[in-house]
């Protein structure tokens, strides 16, 4: 009886060792894969701040709207206020090359937004800081827009596996919306 119990006990210990080994190997494998994926996404990419600075200097203007497009190749889509007017610019996020550049149409809605941009009291950086106080995470998209006659910054913030939509008033800095994206 003792011998049978000893054999059973040894079998249980062996199974525990196998389970622990497989568990540790899985954690290491998936952790390494996740790290590699993050590295691959960020490898050689021009940061948002670098892209904004580069385009501002190259076009001699101020970036008033910025959005990251995750398609391949990943691009930064910007609106730049220059002496000539507003330009829409697409920039390769890895190489920093301008992929497309065109003057915005001067329709009435765009013009009213452009005039409001000039009068906005809250900068893009301030709006980002305000939104990140409301939701701790990483800003994945930011756009300056007009909603019901109010100039607002619309931000998407990723927090682990969740994504939030945050709207900040560009005049007052007040958070108008903070909602979990479905």
C-alpha positions as CSV (number, residue, x, y, z in Angstrom):
1,X,0.0,0.0,0.0
2,X,2.8,2.4,0.9
3,X,4.5,1.5,-2.4
4,X,1.4,2.3,-4.4
5,X,0.9,5.6,-2.5
6,X,4.5,6.5,-3.2
7,X,4.1,5.7,-6.9
8,X,0.9,7.9,-7.1
9,X,2.7,10.7,-5.3
10,X,5.6,10.5,-7.7
11,X,3.2,10.7,-10.7
12,X,1.5,13.8,-9.2
13,X,4.9,15.5,-8.7
14,X,5.9,14.7,-12.3
15,X,2.7,16.1,-13.7
16,X,3.1,19.3,-11.6
17,X,6.7,19.7,-12.9
18,X,5.4,19.3,-16.5
19,X,2.6,21.8,-16.0
20,X,5.0,24.3,-14.4
21,X,7.5,23.9,-17.2
22,X,4.8,24.4,-19.9
23,X,3.4,27.4,-18.1
24,X,6.7,29.1,-17.7
25,X,7.6,28.4,-21.4
26,X,4.3,29.8,-22.5
27,X,4.7,33.0,-20.5
28,X,8.2,33.5,-21.9
29,X,7.1,32.8,-25.4
30,X,4.1,35.1,-25.4
31,X,5.9,37.8,-23.5
32,X,8.7,37.7,-26.0
33,X,6.2,37.8,-28.9
34,X,4.4,40.8,-27.4
35,X,7.7,42.6,-26.9
36,X,8.8,41.9,-30.4
37,X,5.4,43.2,-31.7
38,X,5.8,46.5,-29.8
39,X,9.4,46.9,-31.0
40,X,8.3,46.2,-34.6
41,X,5.5,48.8,-34.4
42,X,7.8,51.5,-32.9
43,X,11.1,50.6,-34.8
44,X,12.4,53.5,-36.8
45,X,9.2,55.4,-36.5
46,X,9.2,59.2,-36.3
47,X,7.6,60.3,-33.1
48,X,4.5,62.5,-33.3
49,X,6.4,65.4,-31.8
50,X,9.3,64.9,-34.3
51,X,6.9,64.8,-37.2
52,X,5.0,67.9,-36.1
53,X,8.3,69.8,-35.6
54,X,9.7,68.7,-39.0
55,X,6.5,69.6,-41.0
56,X,6.2,72.9,-39.2
57,X,9.7,73.8,-40.1
58,X,9.5,72.5,-43.6
59,X,6.3,74.3,-44.5
60,X,6.9,77.3,-42.3
61,X,3.6,76.9,-40.5
62,X,1.8,75.6,-37.4
63,X,0.2,72.1,-37.2
64,X,-3.4,72.7,-36.1
65,X,-4.7,69.1,-36.6
66,X,-2.9,65.8,-36.2
67,X,-4.0,62.2,-36.6
68,X,-2.2,58.9,-36.7
69,X,-3.3,56.4,-39.4
70,X,-2.3,52.8,-38.5
71,X,-2.6,51.5,-42.1
72,X,0.5,50.2,-43.8
73,X,2.6,52.2,-44.3
74,X,1.7,54.0,-41.0
75,X,1.2,57.7,-41.7
76,X,0.6,61.0,-39.9
77,X,-2.2,63.1,-41.3
78,X,-1.9,66.8,-40.5
79,X,-3.4,70.1,-41.2
80,X,-0.9,72.9,-41.3
81,X,-1.6,76.7,-41.2
82,X,0.8,78.5,-43.5
83,X,0.9,82.0,-45.0
84,X,-0.8,80.6,-48.1
85,X,-3.7,79.0,-46.1
86,X,-4.4,75.6,-44.6
87,X,-2.7,72.5,-46.1
88,X,-3.5,68.8,-45.6
89,X,-0.3,66.8,-45.4
90,X,0.3,63.1,-45.2
91,X,3.7,62.0,-43.8
92,X,5.3,58.5,-43.8
93,X,5.6,57.8,-40.0
94,X,8.7,55.7,-40.5
95,X,10.7,57.7,-43.1
96,X,9.4,61.2,-42.4
97,X,8.7,61.7,-46.1
98,X,5.8,63.8,-47.3
99,X,3.5,61.4,-49.1
100,X,0.8,64.0,-50.2
101,X,0.2,67.7,-49.7
102,X,-2.7,69.8,-50.8
103,X,-4.3,73.1,-50.0
104,X,-7.7,72.8,-48.2
105,X,-10.8,74.0,-50.0
106,X,-12.1,77.3,-48.7
107,X,-15.7,76.2,-48.1
108,X,-17.6,78.0,-45.4
109,X,-17.4,75.3,-42.7
110,X,-13.7,74.8,-43.0
111,X,-13.2,78.6,-42.9
112,X,-15.2,78.9,-39.7
113,X,-13.2,76.1,-38.1
114,X,-10.0,77.7,-39.3
115,X,-11.0,81.1,-37.8
116,X,-11.9,79.3,-34.5
117,X,-8.5,77.5,-34.5
118,X,-6.9,80.9,-34.5
119,X,-9.0,81.9,-31.5
120,X,-8.6,78.6,-29.5
121,X,-7.4,79.3,-26.0
122,X,-6.4,75.6,-25.4
123,X,-3.4,74.3,-27.3
124,X,-3.2,70.7,-28.7
125,X,-0.6,69.8,-26.0
126,X,-2.8,71.3,-23.2
127,X,-5.9,69.4,-24.5
128,X,-3.9,66.1,-24.5
129,X,-2.7,66.7,-20.9
130,X,-6.3,67.5,-19.8
131,X,-7.6,64.3,-21.5
132,X,-4.9,62.1,-20.0
133,X,-5.9,63.4,-16.6
134,X,-9.4,62.2,-17.3
135,X,-8.3,58.8,-18.7
136,X,-4.8,57.4,-18.0
137,X,-3.5,55.8,-21.1
138,X,-2.0,56.5,-24.6
139,X,-3.5,59.0,-27.1
140,X,-3.9,57.1,-30.4
141,X,-5.9,59.8,-32.3
142,X,-6.5,63.5,-31.8
143,X,-8.5,65.8,-34.0
144,X,-9.6,69.4,-33.8
145,X,-13.3,69.7,-34.8
146,X,-16.4,71.8,-34.5
147,X,-19.4,70.3,-32.7
148,X,-22.6,72.3,-32.6
149,X,-20.6,75.5,-33.1
150,X,-18.1,74.6,-30.3
151,X,-14.5,74.1,-31.2
152,X,-13.3,70.8,-29.5
153,X,-10.4,68.4,-29.5
154,X,-11.6,64.8,-30.0
155,X,-9.2,62.2,-28.6
156,X,-9.1,58.5,-28.6
157,X,-7.2,57.1,-25.6
158,X,-6.1,53.5,-25.4
159,X,-5.9,52.0,-21.9
160,X,-4.8,48.4,-22.0
161,X,-7.5,46.6,-24.0
162,X,-10.0,49.5,-23.7
163,X,-10.4,52.6,-25.8
164,X,-12.0,55.8,-24.6
165,X,-13.4,58.8,-26.6
166,X,-12.6,62.0,-24.8
167,X,-13.8,65.5,-26.0
168,X,-12.1,68.6,-24.7
169,X,-13.5,72.1,-25.2
170,X,-10.8,74.0,-27.1
171,X,-11.9,77.3,-25.5
172,X,-12.4,76.4,-21.9
173,X,-10.4,73.2,-21.5
174,X,-13.4,71.4,-20.0
175,X,-13.9,67.7,-20.6
176,X,-17.2,67.5,-22.4
177,X,-17.2,63.8,-23.0
178,X,-15.4,60.8,-21.5
179,X,-16.9,57.6,-22.8
180,X,-15.7,54.0,-23.1
181,X,-15.7,53.1,-26.9
182,X,-17.7,50.0,-27.7
